[in-house]
Amino acid sequence: MDNAGWHAHRRAHKEDDYFNSPRRGADGRFTPVEQQVRPIDEQFIGGFLPPPSPVPPPLPVKDEIYTDPSFHLPSGVSSQKSISSSQLSRLSAVERSKTLRVARMDPHLMFMVGPLLKYDTTDEQGIWHGALLIVTADSGSTYEPHPTLTYQFDPEHLPRHHKKSSKGFAGKSFDLGPHPADPHSTSLPIHTNGHASSGPNFISEQFPAQEIWVYPGAGGTFTFWRFMIHVPLGPNEMEVTYSINNGQQLHFFVPGRNQNMRWASYSCNGFSAGVNPDDFRGPGFQSGYDPCWLDLLTYHYEEPFHVLVGGGDQLYCDGLTREPELQEWVAKLKPEEKQSYQLTNEIAQAIDRFYFNHYCQVFRTGAFARANSSMQVTPMMNMCDDHDPDNLQNSPIFRTIGTRGYFFFLLFQCFINVEVDGIDDKNHVNRSIIIGAPGPYVGFPSHSFLGKLGPQTSILLLDCRAERRKDQVCSPMEYEKVFARLHQLPPTVEHLVVQIGIPIAYPRMVALEKALESKFNPLVALGRNGSLGLSGFVNKFNAEAELLDDLNDHWTSRTHKQERNWFISQLQEFSKVKRIRVSFLSGDVHCAAVGVFKSLKDKTSPEIPPPMDHRYMINVVTSAIVNTPPPGGVIKLVASLAGKTHKTMHKSQTDETMIPLFSKDPDGGHRGQKYIMGRRNWCMTSYDESTGDLNFDIRVEMEKGVGRSKGYAVSTPPPRWERN
């Protein structure tokens, strides 16, 4: 009876009973499932640590970060990992005050979430462009004057890194102070000594905030403030410190002008319905969400990443269907009843309420919150049930879910409000933006981004959601505008990374796709009838197989294969003409894998070496940083198909295979499924200045919930064929 799956099923059954019978309160309103979040205590902003508690629980082992010169303790306090209340009581009042002091904003602001940091691109003059977003509660905040961002940097000051020994990460952790922070932590607040230099080239800039939207919630009004950041890159890497209204100082790192960025990527930052997060929480962690994020931040602490790329599912929004106002609609059994169900003001307000509260909660919680304030680019989107067929997408409620989901994606993740910023990508606040055609369901045009990651590296963040239909991923207009911009890349660029949410080189499951589409499939029929406990096998919205939605969404599905092959061929031609190596970066599938395209070998000639082959493109799949891997049977099925030879692209003289990267488990043991790794993971990427290679290091969780990873490295070479 201690089986975790049994307990999860029992808990889900109790929740179903509750949500199927929602009740109104005395004020006539339903009680939301996603509760209204409260403003953040100022000392927690940016992941800073809380004051000590008089009764702490046992703590995990801490890193030696308090012995680092960039941190300090008051005189009379020995360097140690934590300090108790009894030790504090032996200090003087002045020392206690200095130890526990946290910078306060003036004028005061009540943060709901933030600061969130976003990188845009670097221009031809070497100016780094980015932005910062905060959301504040109007009640309790002072806006006279408007919030002000101060950021400082010194081109002559070399930042200090904290590289560990060659033995690597020993499994220790330091308390990141998540939002809301652990109320029982006894770790000292982190105090920085301010910027380490104020020499002749030291620069301090101040910019007022721009108000870009106001959310009118039941608990009051909440303002979205955007700050633009412009940093002239110097000869060396720089640390940029920043604060809002002279409050706590946070920091991020920018590369030298001629340096290619170090960057990290992730996807699937949440748990699917029915998964117990505590099953993934190792000793010393407050949540199962944090272990892999802590691993990523540990590497960031050792040698900072310049950009964090979100590859899809930055948050999970499935919980929207639990909101009480939607339960009557959800309970409709027939798809045509859902399609004709009318949208009410109450439902529309509930949809906005959910998105606002859910974003605030996820983007300010745990180790993910610390990452958002020090390095972030969020190219992709996550929407509630984004695989639905055309007829349901046209229904009033689904259209509203899609439209508002995309609106909040642009707002929270791209810091864009179309009503403020418009849809003219030639005169947009984001220099990297490419705006495509209007989406058929979301009410907005697509928003793709083409940014520089250094002189030799660029990244295309392709919007594969806004224009999506069952028979289309991107519109001809989007492709036309994207390729026009790609052909304008400067001649120094040798690598282009195309970030797409779903893998484009991945094992086919056409036979399974056909079986699930068949009306004679007994599992689908039993699922529709709720027989044998198989009701979860079918989608509750359209009564089709749940897995079929995922398969239809893949580039390799029958409905998208023609578009996929055309897109790959166009990128091959672009690669050949511009002499730029193209690579793909994907997520979605909750596995790690690497696919590869290359020139088809002629029987009479040797294989073309990768540096000389313009068709050589790898597809790095890194997923998921939080969510659970698929069941072992699914992993085995996908792995068995990974070695299959695909002839789809042979007419284009292109072969498609998978790279056997995972021949060993993280503990060193041999494994049979060498193409697919079914463990939580993330990826860090760097450019090798000596060889011109682009190196991808997929960091795979060694043990569930321990916050330690094992690296699996794969590289793609620079282009070395002759330019046409």
Summary of the structure (lengths in Angstrom):
residues: 724
radius of gyration: 25.6
end to end distance: 68.2
largest distance: 84.3
contacts: 2376
relative contact order: 0.11
helix: 28%
strand: 22%
